[in-house]
Amino acid sequence: MKYKIGQLVSLPETRYKGIIGTVIAKNKVGILVRFNGIQELYFKEELKAYKK
């Protein structure tokens, strides 16, 4: 997996501009990311590692 569980990532700029999430898991569907406290969505490889 490109990202480690617990790593911060930037979500795709097209729909989630400026949103940072945490990698929760990876499976056949994609990479599960939690953001905004309780929301979780699956993403493909369009994520970017978060840099401060």
C-alpha positions as YAML, in Angstrom:
chain: A
units: angstrom
residues:
- id: 1
  name: MET
  ca: [0.00, 0.00, 0.00]
- id: 2
  name: LYS
  ca: [1.27, 3.43, -0.91]
- id: 3
  name: TYR
  ca: [0.00, 4.98, 2.35]
- id: 4
  name: LYS
  ca: [0.35, 3.65, 5.88]
- id: 5
  name: ILE
  ca: [-2.63, 3.25, 8.19]
- id: 6
  name: GLY
  ca: [-2.87, 6.39, 10.31]
- id: 7
  name: GLN
  ca: [-1.14, 8.59, 7.73]
- id: 8
  name: LEU
  ca: [-2.64, 11.99, 6.89]
- id: 9
  name: VAL
  ca: [-3.62, 12.51, 3.25]
- id: 10
  name: SER
  ca: [-5.09, 15.33, 1.18]
- id: 11
  name: LEU
  ca: [-8.34, 14.37, -0.53]
- id: 12
  name: PRO
  ca: [-8.85, 15.02, -4.26]
- id: 13
  name: GLU
  ca: [-8.98, 18.76, -4.99]
- id: 14
  name: THR
  ca: [-11.84, 18.39, -7.48]
- id: 15
  name: ARG
  ca: [-14.49, 17.67, -4.83]
- id: 16
  name: TYR
  ca: [-12.78, 18.03, -1.44]
- id: 17
  name: LYS
  ca: [-10.62, 21.14, -1.70]
- id: 18
  name: GLY
  ca: [-8.53, 21.64, 1.44]
- id: 19
  name: ILE
  ca: [-9.86, 18.55, 3.26]
- id: 20
  name: ILE
  ca: [-7.38, 16.37, 5.16]
- id: 21
  name: GLY
  ca: [-8.18, 12.78, 6.12]
- id: 22
  name: THR
  ca: [-6.64, 9.80, 7.88]
- id: 23
  name: VAL
  ca: [-6.04, 6.45, 6.17]
- id: 24
  name: ILE
  ca: [-8.04, 3.78, 8.00]
- id: 25
  name: ALA
  ca: [-7.67, 0.66, 5.83]
- id: 26
  name: LYS
  ca: [-7.19, -0.72, 2.33]
- id: 27
  name: ASN
  ca: [-9.06, -3.48, 0.51]
- id: 28
  name: LYS
  ca: [-10.27, -4.37, -3.01]
- id: 29
  name: VAL
  ca: [-12.63, -1.35, -3.12]
- id: 30
  name: GLY
  ca: [-9.86, 1.17, -2.42]
- id: 31
  name: ILE
  ca: [-8.32, 3.12, 0.44]
- id: 32
  name: LEU
  ca: [-10.70, 3.93, 3.29]
- id: 33
  name: VAL
  ca: [-10.19, 7.49, 4.57]
- id: 34
  name: ARG
  ca: [-11.88, 9.13, 7.58]
- id: 35
  name: PHE
  ca: [-12.41, 12.90, 7.50]
- id: 36
  name: ASN
  ca: [-14.53, 15.56, 9.20]
- id: 37
  name: GLY
  ca: [-14.58, 13.50, 12.37]
- id: 38
  name: ILE
  ca: [-17.05, 10.79, 11.35]
- id: 39
  name: GLN
  ca: [-17.29, 10.59, 7.55]
- id: 40
  name: GLU
  ca: [-15.52, 7.73, 5.79]
- id: 41
  name: LEU
  ca: [-15.15, 7.18, 2.04]
- id: 42
  name: TYR
  ca: [-13.19, 4.88, -0.23]
- id: 43
  name: PHE
  ca: [-10.72, 6.45, -2.66]
- id: 44
  name: LYS
  ca: [-8.49, 5.09, -5.36]
- id: 45
  name: GLU
  ca: [-4.90, 6.32, -5.81]
- id: 46
  name: GLU
  ca: [-5.90, 9.99, -6.34]
- id: 47
  name: LEU
  ca: [-4.86, 10.82, -2.76]
- id: 48
  name: LYS
  ca: [-1.74, 12.80, -1.92]
- id: 49
  name: ALA
  ca: [0.38, 12.60, 1.21]
- id: 50
  name: TYR
  ca: [-0.34, 15.59, 3.46]
- id: 51
  name: LYS
  ca: [2.52, 18.03, 3.94]
- id: 52
  name: LYS
  ca: [2.34, 20.82, 6.53]
...
